[in-house]
Amino acid sequence: MSQLAVRLTGISKRFGAVQANRGVDLEVAAGTVHGLVGENGAGKSTLMAILYGYYHADEGTIEIDGQPARMANSHEAIALGIGMVHQHFMLVDTLSALDNIMLGAEGSFFLRPSEAAAHAKLERLMAETGLNVRLDTLVGDLPVGEMQRLELLKALYRGAKILILDEPTAVLTPQETLQLFETLRRLRQLGTTVILITHKLKEVMALCDAVTVMRQGQVVHKTPIGETSPELLAEAMVGRKVNLDRQGSAVAANDEIRLTAEKLSLRDAAGVARLREVSLSLRAGEIVGVAGVSGNGQSELLEVLSGMLAPQSGRLQLGAKSFTAEAWLEPGLARELKLAHVPEDRHACGMVMSFPAWETAVLGYQRQARYRKGWSMDQAHMREQAAAMQERFDVRPRDVNLGSSKFSGGNQQKLILAREIGQQPQVLLVGQPTRGVDIGAIEFIHGQLRALRDAGCAVLLVSSELDEILALADRVVVMNAGRITGELAIDACDEKTLGLLMAAEHAA
């Protein structure tokens, strides 16, 4: 057996009434990539937070490279060669990449010689690992993929030999994901051990040497990667068979046009064209998927159609109402016209993180008559409705008073979907519905979107996951550089055809 870089034995951790980890055993061989998978709330992140010194286990032992270890804090974990890259980057936008790497590891009171030494060390690391980062550029000016390389470089600069990566591809484009995988393979060749927390089973199969599955705080399955499959892993994660394959509509789309956009053009504050004469229509009873590499106008399209942004030119027809660039749709009116919106960034646009769940469950609809009692809000009824949403959409825990920030990403997403779908919309705009969501929640969310379509709603789905587009859409439009480069019936779609259109290698 290979030497173990990490051995966790009998790890248990409780937070009040919640038992996050229950006697967990985990062994990770040195110089390998080890997948750690499970549903939201399975205990993966808590386990890794214990390994990184954020939390202390109530019970159990830790060994690093065969030696007993007890990290009082993350500084001690870093000193033992453990680094962690979080799903939400721990970077200061107003500092340069070099300053971010040195922050807390300056090495000397005199910064100038420290900067020179750090720059030289980082140049060597970048040449060795391929983690190329513009060290003198402000972090706020870096693309997401380069920010992630910066986080990896920061950990390696501090001497990390064991890297914990939490959902590293959740915010990456497909191209950036491939680049990350190449980097991780190179690090593995150099002897670095990687623990990969992810929901994406294709990534586990493509990259990992072994995988451990957790469910309800316990390890339920562990195996070399060559002895498993995505189907077996999904079943182990959820405790039953999971079906994410395409399922046809129960009813045929009809000819009723619910939304028509004509020649939408949008430039951002810097004058960069984000939408270039985009035209599309949505019919009742269909899901239209928008495919494309992130950053090619899909986000702006959702924001314009929902009324969050007004274009410089173009026209919109929503039901019986028409809008022009001079007098554009507003979000409040969109709700009155039965247009619901699940935004791409649930934290920035979908909820107020400090609000309790019951407020998130009515946010944007709080002025409706059913939520009012005279001149004031009927908070008792709002709580009742929030409890019903949590029950219907299996939001865990069932606590309407719990802060929105305390729910896992998947349960936050289900709460927002419950709010928007609960309005029985005529049109639903949904962006990245399953980003950072576990496989059981993905199956549930897909089912809800199909049911809404089958009830006659027109759904516009923006997703960076081609598998999701192919599983849900009845029709697909592809965007590149702010333009629609193709429109296809789902029967004419496959990954190769869509990939060509995403790269704008030919126009339909």
C-alpha positions in Angstrom: 0.0 0.0 0.0 1.2 3.5 -0.8 2.3 5.8 2.1 -0.7 7.6 3.5 -0.6 11.4 3.4 -3.7 11.7 5.5 -5.4 9.3 7.9 -8.5 10.3 9.8 -9.9 7.8 12.3 -13.2 7.9 14.2 -13.8 11.6 13.5 -17.0 12.9 15.1 -18.3 16.5 15.3 -21.5 17.9 16.6 -23.0 21.4 16.3 -25.7 21.7 18.8 -28.4 19.2 17.8 -26.7 18.5 14.4 -24.3 15.6 14.2 -22.1 16.7 11.3 -19.6 13.8 11.4 -20.2 10.3 12.9 -17.1 8.2 13.4 -15.6 9.0 10.0 -12.5 7.1 8.7 -10.6 8.5 5.7 -7.4 7.4 4.2 -5.7 9.3 1.4 -2.6 7.9 -0.3 0.3 10.3 -0.9 0.7 11.7 -4.4 -2.9 10.9 -5.4 -6.1 12.8 -6.2 -8.8 11.6 -3.8 -12.5 12.5 -4.4 -14.8 13.3 -1.5 -18.4 13.3 -2.6 -21.8 13.4 -1.0 -25.0 15.4 -0.8 -25.2 18.9 0.6 -25.0 18.5 4.4 -23.3 15.1 4.2 -20.4 16.3 6.4 -17.7 16.7 3.7 -16.8 20.3 4.3 -16.9 19.9 8.1 -14.5 17.0 7.9 -12.1 19.0 5.7 -12.5 22.0 8.1 -11.3 19.7 10.9 -8.3 18.6 8.8 -7.5 22.3 8.1 -7.8 23.4 11.7 -11.0 25.4 11.4 -12.8 23.1 13.8 -11.7 20.6 16.4 -13.1 17.1 16.3 -15.1 16.0 19.4 -13.7 12.5 18.9 -11.1 10.9 16.7 -7.5 11.2 15.6 -5.5 12.7 12.7 -2.3 11.5 11.2 -0.3 13.5 8.6 2.4 11.5 6.8 2.2 8.8 9.4 2.6 11.1 12.4 -0.1 12.1 14.9 -1.3 15.6 14.4 -3.7 18.0 16.2 -4.2 21.3 14.6 -5.2 24.0 17.0 -5.8 26.4 14.1 -5.2 26.8 10.4 -1.7 28.2 10.9 -0.6 24.9 12.4 -2.3 23.0 9.5 -0.4 25.2 7.0 2.9 24.5 9.0 2.2 20.8 8.5 1.9 21.3 4.7 -1.9 21.5 4.3 -3.5 24.1 2.1 -7.2 24.7 1.3 -8.8 26.5 -1.7 -12.3 27.4 -0.8 -15.3 27.6 -3.2 -15.6 31.3 -2.5 -12.1 32.7 -2.9 -10.3 34.3 0.1 -8.7 37.2 -1.8 -8.6 41.0 -1.5 -9.7 42.5 -4.7 -7.9 45.8 -4.1 -4.5 44.2 -3.6 -2.2 42.8 -6.3 -1.9 39.1 -6.8 1.6 39.2 -5.2 0.3 41.1 -2.2 -2.4 38.5 -1.7 0.1 35.7 -1.7 2.4 37.5 0.7 -0.4 38.7 3.0 0.2 37.0 6.4 3.5 35.5 5.1 5.6 38.6 4.6 8.6 37.0 6.2 10.2 40.2 7.2 9.4 43.7 8.5 11.2 45.1 5.4 8.8 44.5 2.5 10.9 45.4 -0.4 13.5 42.5 -0.1 10.6 40.2 0.9 8.7 41.1 -2.3 11.8 40.4 -4.4 12.4 37.0 -2.8 8.7 36.2 -3.0 8.6 37.2 -6.7 11.6 35.0 -7.5 10.1 32.0 -5.6 6.8 32.4 -7.3 8.4 32.6 -10.8 10.0 29.2 -10.1 6.7 27.8 -8.8 4.8 29.0 -11.9 7.4 27.5 -14.2 7.3 24.2 -12.3 3.5 23.9 -12.0 2.1 25.8 -14.9 0.1 28.0 -12.5 0.7 31.2 -14.4 -0.6 34.4 -12.7 0.0 38.1 -13.4 1.5 38.9 -10.1 1.4 42.7 -10.4 -2.2 42.8 -11.4 -5.0 43.8 -9.0 -7.0 40.7 -8.1 -10.3 42.6 -9.0 -9.0 42.8 -12.6 -8.3 39.0 -12.9 -10.7 36.6 -14.5 -12.1 33.8 -12.3 -9.8 31.1 -13.6 -6.7 33.2 -12.9 -8.1 33.9 -9.4 -8.3 30.2 -8.7 -4.7 29.7 -10.0 -3.7 32.4 -7.6 -5.3 30.6 -4.7 -3.5 27.4 -5.6 -0.2 29.3 -6.0 -0.8 30.9 -2.6 -1.2 27.5 -0.9 1.9 26.1 -2.6 4.0 29.2 -1.8 3.2 28.5 1.9 4.6 24.9 1.4 1.4 22.9 0.9 2.0 19.3 0.0 -1.7 18.4 0.7 -4.3 20.5 -1.1 -8.0 20.5 -0.2 -10.1 21.9 -3.0 -13.8 22.7 -2.3 -16.0 22.6 -5.4 -13.1 24.1 -7.5 -15.0 24.0 -10.9 -18.3 25.5 -9.7 -17.4 29.0 -11.2 -15.2 27.9 -14.0 -15.8 27.7 -17.8 -15.3 24.3 -19.4 -12.0 25.5 -20.8 -10.9 26.7 -17.4 -11.9 23.4 -15.9 -9.7 21.5 -18.4 -6.8 23.8 -17.5 -7.4 23.1 -13.8 -7.4 19.4 -14.4 -4.1 19.6 -16.3 -2.6 21.6 -13.4 -3.8 19.0 -10.8 -2.4 16.2 -12.9 1.0 18.0 -13.0 0.9 18.6 -9.2 0.2 14.9 -8.7 3.2 14.0 -10.8 5.2 16.4 -8.5 4.1 14.5 -5.5 1.3 16.8 -4.2 -1.7 15.1 -2.6 -5.1 16.5 -3.6 -8.5 16.0 -1.8 -11.2 17.1 -4.2 -14.7 18.0 -2.8 -17.1 18.0 -5.7 -20.7 17.1 -6.8 -19.6 16.5 -10.4 -19.2 12.8 -10.8 -17.8 13.0 -14.3 -14.9 15.1 -12.8 -14.3 12.4 -10.2 -14.1 9.7 -12.8 -11.9 11.8 -15.0 -9.4 13.0 -12.4 -9.4 11.0 -9.2 -7.5 7.8 -8.2 -9.9 6.9 -5.4 -13.2 8.2 -4.0 -14.9 8.3 -0.7 -18.7 8.8 -0.4 -20.3 10.4 2.6 -24.0 10.4 3.5 -25.5 11.9 6.7 -22.2 12.4 8.3 -20.8 8.9 7.7 -18.7 7.2 5.1 -20.9 4.8 3.1 -18.6 3.9 0.2 -14.9 4.0 -0.6 -13.3 2.5 -3.7 -10.5 2.9 -6.2 -11.8 4.8 -9.2 -11.4 1.9 -11.6 -13.9 -0.1 -9.6 -16.9 2.2 -9.7 -19.1 4.3 -12.0 -21.1 7.6 -11.9 -24.2 5.5 -11.4 -22.8 3.6 -8.4 -21.5 6.8 -6.8 -24.8 8.6 -7.3 -26.7 5.7 -5.7 -24.3 5.7 -2.8 -24.6 9.5 -2.3 -28.4 9.5 -2.3 -29.2 6.1 -1.0 -31.3 5.2 -4.1 -31.0 5.1 -7.8 -30.9 8.6 -9.4 -32.1 9.4 -12.9 -30.6 12.5 -14.6 -31.3 11.3 -18.1 -33.5 13.2 -20.6 -37.2 12.8 -20.1 -39.7 13.9 -22.8 -42.4 16.4 -22.2 -45.8 15.0 -21.0 -47.5 17.6 -23.3 -46.5 19.1 -26.6 -45.5 22.8 -26.7 -48.2 24.9 -28.2 -48.1 27.9 -30.5 -48.8 30.5 -27.7 -45.9 32.9 -27.6 -45.3 34.0 -24.1 -42.3 36.2 -24.6 -40.6 37.7 -27.7 -37.4 39.7 -27.7 -36.2 41.5 -30.9 -32.7 42.8 -31.6 -31.6 43.3 -28.0 -28.3 45.2 -27.8 -26.5 46.1 -24.6 -23.2 47.8 -23.8 -21.8 47.8 -20.3 -20.5 50.9 -18.5 -17.1 50.5 -20.1 -18.7 50.5 -23.6 -18.2 46.8 -24.2 -20.9 45.1 -26.2 -22.6 42.4 -24.2 -25.6 41.7 -26.4 -25.6 42.1 -30.1 -29.1 42.2 -31.7 -30.3 39.1 -29.8 -33.7 37.9 -30.8 -35.6 34.9 -29.4 -39.1 33.7 -28.5 -40.5 31.5 -25.8 -43.6 29.3 -26.3 -45.9 27.9 -23.6 -45.0 24.4 -22.6 -41.3 24.3 -23.6 -37.9 24.7 -22.1 -35.5 26.7 -24.2 -31.9 26.1 -23.2 -29.2 28.8 -23.7 -25.8 27.1 -24.1 -22.5 28.9 -24.2 -19.2 29.4 -22.4 -19.8 31.7 -19.4 -19.3 35.4 -20.2 -20.8 35.4 -23.7 -23.9 37.3 -22.9 -26.1 34.7 -21.3 -26.1 36.5 -17.9 -26.9 39.9 -19.5 -29.7 38.3 -21.5 -31.4 37.1 -18.3 -30.9 40.4 -16.6 -32.4 42.3 -19.6 -35.4 40.0 -19.9 -36.1 40.1 -16.2 -35.9 44.0 -16.1 -32.8 44.2 -14.0 -31.0 45.9 -17.0 -32.3 48.0 -19.8 -30.8 47.6 -23.2 -29.7 50.4 -25.5 -31.9 49.1 -28.2 -34.5 46.4 -28.9 -38.0 45.5 -28.1 -39.7 43.1 -25.7 -43.2 41.6 -25.9 -44.4 40.0 -22.6 -47.9 38.8 -22.8 -50.0 41.7 -24.0 -47.4 44.3 -22.9 -44.7 45.8 -25.2 -41.5 47.5 -24.1 -38.8 49.5 -25.8 -35.4 50.6 -24.7 -36.8 54.0 -23.8 -39.4 52.5 -21.5 -38.2 49.1 -20.4 -39.7 46.4 -18.2 -39.1 46.8 -14.4 -38.7 43.8 -12.1 -41.8 44.7 -10.1 -44.0 44.9 -13.2 -42.4 41.6 -14.5 -43.8 39.8 -11.4 -47.2 41.3 -11.9 -47.1 40.0 -15.5 -46.3 36.5 -14.2 -42.6 36.5 -15.1 -40.5 34.8 -12.4 -36.7 34.9 -12.2 -34.2 32.6 -10.5 -31.0 34.5 -10.8 -27.6 33.0 -11.6 -26.0 34.4 -8.4 -28.3 33.3 -5.6 -26.3 35.2 -2.9 -26.0 38.5 -4.7 -29.4 38.6 -6.4 -31.6 35.9 -5.0 -31.7 36.4 -1.3 -30.5 38.6 1.6 -28.1 36.4 3.5 -28.9 37.9 6.9 -32.7 37.4 6.4 -34.4 34.4 8.0 -35.7 31.8 5.6 -39.3 33.0 5.8 -38.3 36.4 4.5 -36.3 34.9 1.7 -39.4 32.8 0.8 -41.5 35.9 0.1 -38.8 38.3 -1.0 -40.0 40.4 -4.0 -43.6 39.3 -3.4 -44.1 40.7 0.0 -46.5 43.4 -1.2 -49.0 40.9 -2.6 -52.5 41.1 -0.9 -52.2 37.6 0.5 -49.2 38.7 2.6 -50.7 41.8 4.0 -53.0 42.5 7.0 -54.3 46.0 6.6 -51.3 48.3 6.3 -48.8 45.8 7.7 -47.3 42.5 6.6 -48.9 39.4 7.8 -45.8 37.7 9.1 -47.7 34.8 10.6 -49.0 33.9 7.1 -45.6 34.5 5.6 -44.1 31.9 8.0 -46.9 29.5 7.2 -46.2 29.8 3.5 -42.5 29.5 4.0 -43.0 26.3 6.0 -45.2 24.9 3.2 -42.5 25.7 0.6 -39.8 24.0 2.7 -42.0 20.9 2.9 -42.9 20.8 -0.8 -39.3 21.4 -1.9 -37.6 19.3 0.8 -35.6 22.3 2.1 -33.5 21.1 5.1 -33.6 21.9 7.9 -37.3 22.7 8.2 -36.8 25.9 10.1 -38.3 29.1 8.7 -36.5 31.2 11.3 -33.0 29.9 10.4 -30.8 32.5 8.7 -30.6 32.1 4.9 -26.8 32.0 5.2 -27.0 29.0 7.4 -28.5 26.7 4.7 -26.3 24.7 2.3 -26.1 26.0 -1.2 -28.5 23.3 -2.5 -31.1 24.2 0.1 -30.7 27.9 -0.6 -31.4 27.2 -4.3 -34.4 25.1 -3.5 -35.8 27.8 -1.3 -35.5 30.4 -4.2 -37.0 28.0 -6.7 -39.9 27.3 -4.3 -40.5 31.1 -4.0 -40.5 31.7 -7.8 -42.3 28.5 -9.0 -44.9 29.0 -6.2 -46.1 32.1 -8.0 -47.4 29.8 -10.9 -45.6 31.9 -13.5 -46.4 32.1 -17.2 -42.7 32.6 -17.9 -39.7 31.5 -15.8 -36.2 32.7 -16.4 -33.7 30.5 -14.6 -29.9 30.8 -14.5 -27.5 28.1 -13.4 -30.2 26.2 -11.5 -27.9 23.5 -10.1 -24.6 25.3 -9.7 -22.9 23.9 -6.6 -25.9 21.6 -5.9 -25.6 17.9 -5.0 -26.9 15.2 -7.3 -30.0 14.4 -5.3 -31.0 18.1 -5.4 -30.2 18.2 -9.1 -32.7 15.4 -9.8 -35.3 17.2 -7.7 -34.8 20.6 -9.4 -34.9 19.1 -12.8 -38.2 17.4 -12.0 -39.6 20.7 -10.8 -38.6 22.5 -14.0 -40.1 19.7 -16.1 -43.4 19.8 -14.1 -43.6 23.6 -14.6 -43.1 23.2 -18.3 -45.7 20.4 -18.5 -48.1 22.8 -16.7 -47.7 25.2 -19.6 -45.0 27.5 -18.4 -42.4 28.9 -20.9 -39.0 28.3 -19.4 -35.7 29.9 -20.4 -32.8 27.9 -18.9 -29.2 29.3 -18.9 -26.7 26.7 -17.9 -23.0 26.2 -18.3 -23.5 22.5 -18.0 -24.1 20.9 -21.4 -25.4 17.8 -19.8 -28.1 19.8 -18.1 -29.1 21.6 -21.3 -29.3 18.2 -23.1 -31.3 16.7 -20.3 -33.9 19.5 -20.0 -34.3 21.6 -23.1 -36.8 21.1 -25.9 -35.0 23.7 -28.0 -31.5 25.1 -27.7 -30.0 28.5 -28.6 -26.2 29.0 -28.5 -24.5 32.3 -27.6 -21.0 33.4 -28.4 -19.7 37.0 -27.9 -23.1 38.4 -27.3 -24.7 36.9 -30.4 -26.9 33.9 -31.0 -24.8 31.6 -33.2 -27.3 28.8 -33.6 -30.8 27.5 -32.7 -31.5 23.8 -32.8 -34.3 21.4 -31.9 -33.1 19.1 -29.1 -33.1 16.1 -31.5 -30.4 17.8 -33.5 -28.2 18.5 -30.5 -25.1 16.7 -29.2 -22.0 18.0 -27.4 -19.9 18.2 -30.5 -22.5 20.3 -32.5 -23.1 22.6 -29.6 -19.4 22.9 -28.9 -18.8 24.1 -32.4 -21.5 26.7 -32.1 -20.2 27.8 -28.7 -16.9 28.4 -30.3 -18.6 30.1 -33.2 -16.8 27.9 -35.7 -19.8 27.9 -37.9 -23.1 29.8 -37.8 -26.5 28.2 -38.1 
